[in-house]
Structures are given as structure tokens and as C-alpha cells.
Amino acid sequence: MEQVALHYWWWILALVLIAIEVVLPGYFMLWIGIAAGFTGLVVLMVPGLSVLAQALAFAALAFLSCAAYWYWLRPRLVRDEPGEQRLNRRGEQQIGQRYVLAEAIVNGRGKAKVGDGLWLVRGPDLPAGSTVVVTGVDGNTLLVQALH
């Protein structure tokens, strides 16, 4: 039986590492798997490479691929959309939105209809039915002003 070429073992290792990343995402196995694949290419191009040289090439390529992800690719994947920073802060997502007062603002406090619910609002005294714009948030209370 013929012996399998050494570069195939590196490619098999690459596939195993990438499969681990698919099953357990977030552990950098993708980038280490990519390094193993490139090590297989190096071994294919330089067939007489010693095992120590292959291990050093793999370690260097693994470090370079992880560093390339961390310093070059990762910052470009971060979304910088206005709503992203306020994902779990629903009150801040309302800033700039216009709503109708369900209850009059009396002594600075009232309620506005937001979606299918009522939110506490604070602002100048206004009658029920007035349209307001959200200018800020204080805890779970929307800060509003009359829309002119």
C-alpha cells in the first residue's frame, strides 16, 4: 500500500480543525485550520521539509492567521450602525421618534403610546393627543418635547 503524502495530513488536520470551529464556534479553530492548510501547501512545495521545520511553519502560520483576523479582519466586521450600540437599551432606541400622548403630561409626567404599550414620559405640560418627539431617556422614562 502506498504511503499518503505528508501534505495530505496537513489538509486533513485543516479540515478537522475547521469542522471543530463549525461545531464549537468562537475558539479560533478556523484560523488555525487555515494555517494547517497553508502548511500543507508549504510541504507540497518543499517536499523535503523536516518535521521540526513543518511544526515551526505551522506555528508561525497559525500565529499570523490569528493576528490577521484579530488586527485586520475583525475591526472591519464590527458594525458601526447607530442602533447597534443601543441593542438592549430600548429607551435609547426611541430617541428621535414621534409619538402621541395617551395621557396628558401634568406636572411634567404623562404617558405616550409606543407600539402596543404605554411608556412614561417627562416633559412640558401638554394635553392628551399631542404629538411629541423623544429627546432623551432617563432610566425607563422617555424625555419628550412638543412637536411643532
Secondary structure, DSSP 8 states (H G I E B T S, - for coil): -----HHHHHHHHHHHHHHHHHHSTTSSHHHHHHHHHHHHHHHHHSTT--HHHHHHHHHHHHHHHHHHIIIIIHHHHS---TTGGGTT-HHHHTTT-EEEEEEEEETTEEEEEETTEEEEEESS-B-TT-EEEEEEEETTEEEEEE--
